[in-house]
């Protein structure tokens, strides 16, 4: 009699990093200082450079609580201080010195730098309306084009992915950058993902020429019901 064998079974498995891939956690900086028309933000290389607001400093601690038990091959920040300040608690907990990656700084907003962008959007300026309708930053006079922004971002992402193969890194960056990366990975409309919350986490996996989005705008660590600690780090 022939032996009866069970047919092979194929389970559904949780995602694991494919060999040769790099996992990049994109953390948007915490809430920055409020914009005021009579007190523009200082500029760094032509871009507004506000510090974190007090609430943003608390968000930075919550990010550290969320990520301190994970392993990272590196921490990266941009040339703007709000990313440095957001990364600082996690960097201190892990004993990792953040590295500046200027190419992942925020979109250049031309004549609306220094906080004016936030003001004009809140006031529903006609140029702001046209920007959202056309989904182009360069509706603002002097602002960076979508094409230039995409090229600027692609280079450091590909370089960092190549440097940290089979590893995980965390990049503290900006809402516009995160939105553009997710749009590039998914082929979405340019502004479909521009509203990542302050101190949110987005998970990007770079696997050769493939960019995979595993999470977008994860804010579980900011929910008061799940906050592990509220006192500052020593």
PyMOL commands that set and color helices and strands:
alter all, ss='L'
color gray80, all
select helices_A, chain A and resi 54-67+81-94+102-104+110-112+116-122+126-134+137-139+146-163+175-186+220-222
alter helices_A, ss='H'
color red, helices_A
select strands_A, chain A and resi 22-28+43-44+47-48+75-77+99-100+168-173+201-207+210-218
alter strands_A, ss='S'
color yellow, strands_A
deselect
rebuild
show_as cartoon
